[in-house]
Amino acid sequence: MSRTGTWRPVLSRSVLLRHDRVRGADLLVLPERVVVLRGAAGHIVRLCDGSHDVQGIVDELGARFPDEPVADEVPVFLGKLRDEGWLG
């Protein structure tokens, strides 16, 4: 089974996704830290609502961004967020 398998990513309880209008950037707000999301990262994290599995997220983003390497990059990105403890 792949690392992502049937995993349905969802933000951890202590992590909030916010959009900073001043910076024009999406942020992950953690208890003692803020992470500025760059590029399409906010689009990816927004789909981490527990209703999409990783393949579903890849499919949806692939439809939105057909010329981008979504299938290669999104699972890696999600795995990194899970390793940080920001996704469950």
Phi, psi and omega in degrees: 000138179290165181297329182271329176036238180260016180304132176245094186300141175214145178299141176295156184305326184271007183243132178241143173260125179227155174252126178265107182294328180294313179279341186066035185224153172274146183232145165259119181259117181250168183309318183231026188197152173235132178248123178275123180270133182253159175056228184272007184303321179297321178299320181293310184296326179300332180276357180273071183247008180085352180262344179252135168277175185300318180297323177297320177295315179300316181298315182294316179290326177298325177290324180285324185233071188296339182264005183259152181280056186301315184297331180274321190269324185296312179300323178295314179300314180297321178298322178294319178294323178292319178300326178285346182088013183271344176237143174247000000 
